[in-house]
Amino acid sequence: MHTTLIDAETLAAILDGCVIVDCRHDLFDEAAGPRGYAEGHIPRAWFMHQDTDLAGPKNGRNGRHPLPDRETMRRRLEAIGLTDDRQLVVYDAQGGMFAVRLWWLARWLGHRAVAVLDGGLPAWTKAGFPVTREAPKAPAAPGRLSERPSLAPSVDSAQVLANLGTRERLLVDARAPERYRGETEPLDPVAGHVPGAINRPFQQNLRPDGRYKPAEVLRQEFEALLAGRSPDRVMHQCGSGVTACHNILAMELAGLGGSMLYPGSWSEWCADPARPVATGAEP
């Protein structure tokens, strides 16, 4: 069972026994993922879209990628053949920044056997493995995912707001430094960050080739960031609850499991003008 990362060679060896999902996406071009999938994808891979398949309806107050309904998400995964004992592998072409969303969602449903393809599609093709334009055939019968306890803890905006006073938990923002500091905001109507949050851009988890850094390196980096805090005292956010999962996976890989996602993230937080906003670098 693979629960964090899987490399291209290992995936190729067990390909027929896995359910594979292509999660490629572009925040500025919603058609980029489907277009890339149509041009070529890993054999047997299905496609799931960040804005629809992996998110729930937006109401203007719950962020750009609100969590989907649990039962709806479970049925979507069953429809492509996922079962309790089957390995789920997810990938993109951007260092895992989008695939981590489905990694987290599967764990949210209690499915432990889910892993991100380390290095994504570029690592797959660099290793000499083929791509195809053919979509997989629908399974003869849907899979069955039992209702199980979640493996992915989360917090809501009320808990984040309460933490402003207590500072019992550390809030880690995965966005680019200039967005965190409020110098630019290309996606949301308000620039800045949640007061007290510290910045750990998700790109810092990666090597130059788009693969994750070794577990021991990530552990050193996150232990320095946490400064003695227990992982279960850490909350993660980003712009809309997607790339924050990258930091959660990095901590899991480093042996620092149990941190929490704030799914609504900045896009939900800044939708309410009553919530405080900070700019600049935290002291």
N, C-alpha and C positions, 0 to 999 in steps of 0.2 A: 504494500500500500504506500502510495506517495501522497504526502499531506502538505507539502510546501512547494518544492520545485521538482521538475523532472527535466533531464537533458534530452537533446534530440536523439541520441543513440539509444537511450533507454526507451523512449517513446516509440521509435521505429520497431524495436523488438517486441513490443506488446500492443502495437497499434490496433490489431483486430479485436482485442479485448476491452478497448476503451471507448468511452463516449467523449468526443472531441468537439470543442466549440471555438469558433473564430470570433473574437471580440474586437476586431479592429474598428477604429472610430476616429473622427476628427471633430473637435468641439466647434469648429467653424464651418464644417461641411458635413451635414448629416448623411449625405449620400456616399461619402468616401469609403465607409466600411463595406456596404453592399457592393460597391464598385470594385474594391480590391478583392473581395471574396469571389466575385464573378470572374475576375481576371486570373485567379489561381489561388488555391488553398490546399491545406494538408488533406490528403485522402481521408475520407470518412468524416470530415469536419462539417458540422452544422454552423450556421451563422446566427448570432443573437445581437440585436441592436441595443446600444446603451440607452437610447432615449425612449424605447418602447418595451422591448422584451425584458430589460434589466431594470426598469424603473416603473413606478406607478404614476397615476394621473397627477398633473400639477394643478394647484389652485391659486397660485400667486403668492402663497405664504409658506409653502412647504419645500422650497428649493427647486433647483433645476433637475435633479434626479432623485425624487422621493423614493423611498423603498416601495417595491411592489407588494401587493397582497401576498401573504405567505402561501396560501393555498393555490393561488394562480401561478406563483413561481414554481411550486412543487409540481404542478400539473404540466408546466412547460418542460421541465426536465424529464418528467416521466414520458412525455410525448416523443422525445428523441431517444428513448430507450434506457434512461438511467435507472438503476436499481440500487438497493442498499449496499450490495457487495461489488458494484462495478466502479472502476476507476474513471473519474472525470478529469479531463485535461483541458485547460483553457489557454488561449494564446492571443497575442496581437503582434504588431510589428513595431511597437514603441516602448520596448523595455518593460513590458508588463503593466504600463500605466492604466490600461483599460481592462485587461484580463483579470486584474486583481479584484475588480468589482464582482465578477461571477465567482471567483474563488471565495470571497467573503460571503456572498449570498448563499452558496452551497453550504458553507459552514453554519450560517445563520439558520438553515433548515435542518441542521444536525448531521449533514453528510461529511464525514471525515476524509474520505478518499477523493480528494480534489487537489490538483497541483497545477501550477503555472509552468508552461514551457519556458525554461530559462533561455533568454535571448530571443524568444519568439520565432516568428517565421524566418527572419534573417539567419538565425542559428540553424534552423532546419534545412534551408537551402544551401547554406555554406557547408554543411556536413554532406551534401550531395544527395539528399533525399528528394523525392519528386513532389510536385504539386499537380493538382488537377482542376479542371473547370466543372467536373461533374458533381452534382449535389448527391448526398447519400440517399439511399432508399429508406423510406419510412419503415420503422420496424413493424413486423406482422402484428404485434400487440404492444401496447405501451409498457414501460417499465413500472416498477412499484417502489416508491420511496416512502418508507414508514414515517409517521410523525414522531420525531425524536427531539430531545432537548437541544436547544441551540448551543453551538460551540463558538458563537461570535457575540459577545456582549456589546451593548450599545447604550447610549445616553441620549436624552432629548434636550431641546432648548431650555426647558425649565431647570434641568439639572446643571446645564452649563451656566445658566444665569445664577443659580444658587452658589455655584463654585466661585463666582467672582468675589463673594464675601468671605468664604472659608479658605479658598486656595488649597483645599485638601487634595485636589487632583491637578495634575499637570496637563495642560492642553497643548498639543503639538500640531502646528499648522504645516501642511505639506506643500503649500503653494510656492511659486517662485518668490524670491526675496522682494522684488519690486512690487509685487501684488500685496504681499504681507505688509510691507511698509506703507502701502496706500499711495505709491507714486504713480501707479497705473492700474486700471481695472477694465479689461477688455470684455468681460462677460457679465458682470453684475452691476446694478445701478449705483452702488455705494462702494467706495474704496476704503481699505483699511483692514483691521483684524480685531478679533475678540480681545478685549483687554486681558493682559496676563498670559496670552498665548505666546509660545516660543516657536521659532521657525526651523523646520527641518525639511527642506525641499526634497521631494521623493527621489529626484535624480541623484542625490548623494548616496543612495543605496546601490548604485550601479557602477560597474566597470565601464571603460570606454566602448567596449563592444556590445553593450546593452544587456549583459548578464549581471546577475546580482554579485555583489562582493562576497568573499568567503564569510562563512558564519562567524568565525572568530574575529574578523575585522568589524563586522556589524555589531557584534556583542560589545567590543571595546568602545565603539562610537556611541551606541545607545546607552551604555552604562554611564558614560561621561555626560550625556544629555540628561539622563534621569537623576543624576546626582544623589543616588542612594534611595530613590523612590522605588517602591515595588511596581512591577509592570501593571498590576491590576489597579493602580492609582493613576494610570495614564489614559487620556482621551485623545483621539485623533480626529482631525478635521482637515478639509481642503476647501475647494470652491463648492462642490456639490456632493461630497461623500464618495467620490470615486478614487482619486489618487491617494486619499488618506489611507486606503486599504493597502497601498504599497508599503507604507511605514509599518502597518500592522503585520504584514507578511514578513518584512525584514526582521521585526522583533521576534516573531515566531521562529524564523530560521536561525536566529541568534540564541534561541533557547529562553527567550523572555516573553513567554506567552501570557495571554490574559488581558491585554489592553483593549480599550473600548473605542468604538466608532461613534462619532456624532454624525449620523447620516445626513441631516439637513445641511450641515456645515455652513460656510459663509453665506451662500445664496439664500438659505432660510433665515439665518441670523439677521442679515441686513434688510430683510423684507419688512421687519417691524421697526419703525423709527424710534420706538421707545427703548430699544436695546442699545447699550453704549457701544461706541466704536473708538478704537485707538489707531493711531498712525505712527509712523517712524519705527525705529528699532526698540525693542524692549530692553530696559536696563539690565 
